[in-house]
Amino acid sequence: MSTTNPWASFCMSTYNRPTFLQKQIEILLRQTFQNFEIVINDNDPNASGKIIADSFNDERIKYECNNENLGMVKSFNRAIDRALGEFVVMVTDDDPVFEYMLDYFYNLQEKFPNFNLYCGAKRTKTKVDEVELIDKDDFLYKFLDPKLTKALHWSSCLINRKTLIEIGKLKDFGSGHLVDHIMMVLVGSKNGALIINKEFSNIQLHQSNYSKSNVNNYYISCINFYNELNKFIVDKPNYKRDHTVILKHLHHWFISCFFSLRKFYFLNEINSKQ
């Protein structure tokens, strides 16, 4: 275990949710593989997360408070800049990861070295725990096609930090939606990726999820997701195939989010009337 040369960095942004932050740090510290750090950037200028981070008295927890609310993307990017690990795992303060995650990925990376992205996702054409080695030219198609990937989340992925910096980290277009999907496509398209049909994190649903408090950003997210990835593939030989998959993924993502939000607000309305 090293605080100066960690193998992995959990990069996190938080904003005025100390209860969530404390629970997430407790979960991360239970990792069975211990050579990691937790890099936290707090968007609350009042540093509401500092007392939580300090309470653990663990040198692996590296807390910094932003002078102003930078927004989720800029805050995450500052955490990436401060990270020291060879690999990073992007985590929010409310989406817990499984305690065996780093252990599992460390063994996979030892067995299958030289990939920039090791990703756990719910796949439809492979068995649970089955490993796929995806070529860089096929990654966008095989990763984003909703017929092949049923669910994906960045906190279920191990990402090479240097490669993440090379692609410009997270794209900041004024919304946090879909920036993780763009990031994973760009990293996985560098030299291919390993995908395992296994999830390593959960999405925790609650009243203050980013998606529920930033509904107006869905439109700008869809537009910029399309523009960023279309620009990326425009000169590539598989443009027609990949362009079709980008649209399919976008439609699938938006419709899934729409029905999830519709259910959330409908149930809230019912509860408010009781």
C-alpha positions as CSV (number, residue, x, y, z in Angstrom):
1,M,0.0,0.0,0.0
2,S,1.5,3.3,-1.1
3,T,0.3,6.9,-0.9
4,T,2.9,8.2,-3.3
5,N,2.6,5.4,-5.9
6,P,-0.9,3.9,-5.8
7,W,-1.9,1.5,-8.5
8,A,-5.4,3.0,-8.8
9,S,-7.1,6.3,-7.9
10,F,-10.8,6.7,-7.2
11,C,-11.6,10.1,-8.6
12,M,-14.7,11.7,-7.1
13,S,-16.6,15.0,-7.2
14,T,-19.0,15.9,-4.5
15,Y,-21.3,18.8,-3.5
16,N,-22.9,19.4,-0.1
17,R,-23.8,15.7,0.5
18,P,-21.7,14.8,3.5
19,T,-23.9,11.8,4.4
20,F,-23.4,10.3,0.9
21,L,-19.7,11.1,1.0
22,Q,-19.1,9.4,4.3
23,K,-20.9,6.3,3.2
24,Q,-19.0,6.2,-0.1
25,I,-15.6,6.6,1.5
26,E,-16.5,3.8,4.0
27,I,-17.4,1.5,1.1
28,L,-14.2,2.4,-0.9
29,L,-12.0,1.7,2.1
30,R,-13.3,-1.9,2.3
31,Q,-11.6,-2.8,-1.0
32,T,-9.8,-6.1,-0.7
33,F,-7.0,-4.7,-2.9
34,Q,-5.5,-1.9,-0.8
35,N,-3.0,-0.1,-3.1
36,F,-5.3,2.9,-4.0
37,E,-6.1,6.5,-3.2
38,I,-9.3,8.4,-3.0
39,V,-9.1,11.8,-4.7
40,I,-12.0,14.1,-3.8
41,N,-12.8,17.5,-5.2
42,D,-15.6,19.3,-3.3
43,N,-17.7,21.7,-5.3
44,D,-19.0,23.3,-2.1
45,P,-17.0,26.4,-1.4
46,N,-17.9,26.0,2.3
47,A,-16.0,22.7,2.3
48,S,-18.8,20.7,3.8
49,G,-17.0,17.5,2.9
50,K,-13.7,18.3,4.6
51,I,-14.8,17.2,8.1
52,I,-15.9,13.9,6.6
53,A,-12.7,13.3,4.7
54,D,-10.6,14.3,7.7
55,S,-12.5,12.1,10.1
56,F,-11.1,8.9,8.5
57,N,-7.5,9.9,9.3
58,D,-6.3,8.0,6.2
59,E,-3.4,9.3,4.1
60,R,-5.0,7.7,1.0
61,I,-7.9,10.2,1.1
62,K,-6.8,13.4,-0.7
63,Y,-9.4,16.1,-0.3
64,E,-9.5,19.5,-2.0
65,C,-12.2,22.1,-1.9
66,N,-12.9,24.2,-5.1
67,N,-13.0,28.0,-4.6
68,E,-16.4,27.9,-6.4
69,N,-18.9,25.4,-7.7
70,L,-17.1,24.4,-10.9
71,G,-19.9,22.0,-12.0
72,M,-19.5,18.3,-12.0
73,V,-17.3,17.9,-15.1
74,K,-14.7,20.5,-14.2
75,S,-14.5,19.2,-10.7
76,F,-14.0,15.6,-11.9
77,N,-11.3,16.8,-14.2
78,R,-9.4,18.5,-11.4
79,A,-9.6,15.2,-9.4
80,I,-8.0,13.4,-12.5
81,D,-5.3,16.0,-12.6
82,R,-4.4,15.4,-8.9
83,A,-4.5,11.6,-9.2
84,L,-1.3,9.6,-9.0
85,G,-2.5,6.1,-9.9
86,E,-1.7,4.2,-13.1
87,F,-5.4,3.7,-13.4
88,V,-8.4,5.6,-12.3
89,V,-12.0,4.7,-11.4
90,M,-14.5,7.5,-11.8
91,V,-17.0,7.4,-8.9
92,T,-19.7,9.8,-7.7
93,D,-20.4,10.2,-4.0
94,D,-23.6,8.1,-4.3
95,D,-22.8,5.1,-6.5
96,P,-21.2,2.4,-4.4
97,V,-18.6,0.0,-5.9
98,F,-18.2,-3.6,-4.9
99,E,-15.4,-4.3,-2.4
100,Y,-13.7,-6.8,-4.7
101,M,-13.6,-4.5,-7.7
102,L,-9.9,-3.5,-7.7
103,D,-8.8,-7.0,-6.8
104,Y,-10.7,-8.4,-9.8
105,F,-9.4,-5.8,-12.2
106,Y,-5.8,-6.1,-10.9
107,N,-5.8,-9.8,-11.8
108,L,-7.4,-9.2,-15.2
109,Q,-4.8,-6.5,-16.0
110,E,-2.0,-8.9,-15.0
111,K,-3.5,-11.6,-17.3
112,F,-4.4,-9.3,-20.1
113,P,-1.9,-6.3,-20.0
114,N,-1.6,-3.3,-22.2
115,F,-5.2,-2.2,-22.5
116,N,-6.2,1.3,-21.5
117,L,-9.8,0.3,-20.5
118,Y,-11.0,-2.6,-18.5
119,C,-14.7,-2.4,-18.3
120,G,-17.4,-4.3,-16.5
121,A,-20.8,-4.1,-18.2
122,K,-24.0,-6.0,-18.6
123,R,-23.6,-7.8,-21.9
124,T,-26.2,-9.7,-23.9
125,K,-24.2,-12.1,-26.1
126,T,-21.8,-13.5,-23.6
127,K,-22.1,-15.5,-20.4
128,V,-21.7,-13.9,-16.9
129,D,-18.0,-13.4,-16.2
130,E,-17.0,-14.0,-19.8
131,V,-14.1,-11.8,-21.0
132,E,-14.1,-10.1,-24.4
133,L,-11.0,-8.5,-26.0
134,I,-12.3,-5.8,-28.3
135,D,-10.3,-4.4,-31.2
136,K,-9.9,-0.6,-31.2
137,D,-11.7,-0.2,-34.6
138,D,-14.7,-2.2,-33.3
139,F,-14.9,-0.8,-29.8
140,L,-17.5,2.0,-30.4
141,Y,-19.8,-0.4,-32.2
142,K,-19.5,-3.3,-29.8
143,F,-19.6,-1.1,-26.7
144,L,-22.4,1.3,-27.5
145,D,-24.8,-1.0,-29.5
146,P,-27.8,-1.5,-27.1
147,K,-28.2,-5.0,-28.6
148,L,-24.8,-5.9,-27.2
149,T,-24.5,-3.8,-24.0
150,K,-27.6,-3.7,-21.8
151,A,-26.1,-1.5,-19.1
152,L,-22.8,0.4,-18.6
153,H,-21.5,2.7,-16.0
154,W,-18.1,4.5,-15.6
155,S,-17.7,3.4,-11.9
156,S,-17.6,-0.2,-13.2
157,C,-14.5,0.6,-15.4
158,L,-10.7,0.9,-14.8
159,I,-9.2,3.6,-17.0
160,N,-5.5,4.3,-17.8
161,R,-4.9,7.8,-16.3
162,K,-2.4,8.9,-18.9
163,T,-4.7,7.9,-21.8
164,L,-7.6,9.7,-20.1
165,I,-5.5,12.9,-20.0
166,E,-4.4,12.4,-23.6
167,I,-8.0,12.4,-24.8
168,G,-8.7,15.7,-22.9
169,K,-10.3,14.0,-19.9
170,L,-14.1,14.6,-19.6
171,K,-15.7,16.8,-22.3
172,D,-17.2,19.9,-20.8
173,F,-20.2,21.1,-22.7
174,G,-22.3,22.3,-19.8
175,S,-23.8,19.0,-18.8
176,G,-22.7,15.8,-16.9
177,H,-25.0,13.5,-18.9
178,L,-23.2,11.2,-21.4
179,V,-19.7,12.6,-20.8
180,D,-18.8,9.2,-19.3
181,H,-20.0,7.4,-22.4
182,I,-17.9,9.6,-24.7
183,M,-14.9,9.2,-22.4
184,M,-15.1,5.4,-22.5
185,V,-15.5,5.3,-26.2
186,L,-12.4,7.6,-26.8
187,V,-10.2,5.6,-24.3
188,G,-11.3,2.2,-25.6
189,S,-10.7,3.2,-29.2
190,K,-7.1,4.0,-28.5
191,N,-5.8,0.4,-28.5
192,G,-8.9,-1.7,-27.8
193,A,-10.4,-2.7,-24.5
194,L,-11.3,-5.6,-22.3
195,I,-15.0,-6.0,-21.4
196,I,-16.2,-8.5,-18.9
197,N,-19.9,-9.4,-18.5
198,K,-20.0,-8.4,-14.9
199,E,-21.0,-5.2,-13.1
200,F,-18.8,-3.8,-10.3
201,S,-21.0,-0.9,-9.1
202,N,-24.6,0.0,-8.4
203,I,-26.6,3.1,-9.3
204,Q,-28.2,4.3,-6.1
205,L,-31.6,6.0,-6.8
206,H,-32.6,8.9,-4.5
207,Q,-34.2,12.3,-4.5
208,S,-31.0,14.2,-5.3
209,N,-29.6,12.2,-8.2
210,Y,-27.8,14.4,-10.7
211,S,-30.2,13.3,-13.5
212,K,-33.3,14.3,-11.5
213,S,-32.0,17.8,-10.6
214,N,-30.6,18.6,-14.1
215,V,-33.4,17.6,-16.4
216,N,-32.9,20.7,-18.6
217,N,-29.5,19.4,-19.6
218,Y,-30.7,16.3,-21.4
219,Y,-31.1,18.2,-24.7
220,I,-27.7,19.7,-24.7
221,S,-26.2,16.3,-23.7
222,C,-27.8,14.5,-26.6
223,I,-26.6,17.2,-29.1
224,N,-23.1,17.2,-27.9
225,F,-22.8,13.4,-27.5
226,Y,-23.8,13.1,-31.2
227,N,-21.5,16.0,-32.3
228,E,-18.4,14.7,-30.4
229,L,-18.6,11.1,-31.5
230,N,-19.7,12.0,-35.1
231,K,-16.6,14.2,-35.3
232,F,-14.5,11.3,-34.0
233,I,-15.7,8.8,-36.6
234,V,-16.2,11.0,-39.6
235,D,-13.0,10.0,-41.4
236,K,-13.0,6.3,-40.3
237,P,-13.8,3.4,-42.7
238,N,-16.7,2.1,-40.6
239,Y,-18.4,5.5,-40.4
240,K,-21.8,4.3,-41.6
241,R,-21.9,1.4,-39.2
242,D,-20.7,3.5,-36.2
243,H,-22.9,6.4,-37.0
244,T,-25.9,4.1,-36.9
245,V,-24.9,2.7,-33.5
246,I,-24.4,6.2,-32.1
247,L,-28.0,7.1,-33.0
248,K,-29.3,3.8,-31.6
249,H,-27.4,4.3,-28.4
250,L,-28.6,7.8,-28.0
251,H,-32.3,6.8,-28.6
252,H,-32.0,3.9,-26.2
253,W,-30.4,6.0,-23.5
254,F,-32.8,8.9,-23.8
255,I,-35.9,6.7,-23.8
256,S,-34.7,4.8,-20.8
257,C,-34.0,8.0,-18.9
258,F,-37.3,9.4,-19.9
259,F,-39.3,6.5,-18.5
260,S,-37.2,6.4,-15.4
261,L,-37.8,10.1,-14.7
262,R,-41.5,9.8,-15.6
263,K,-41.9,7.0,-13.0
264,F,-40.0,9.1,-10.4
265,Y,-42.0,12.2,-10.8
266,F,-45.3,10.3,-11.0
267,L,-44.6,8.5,-7.7
268,N,-43.5,11.8,-6.1
269,E,-46.8,13.3,-7.2
270,I,-48.8,10.5,-5.7
271,N,-46.9,10.6,-2.4
272,S,-47.3,14.4,-2.1
273,K,-51.1,13.9,-2.4
274,Q,-51.3,11.3,0.4
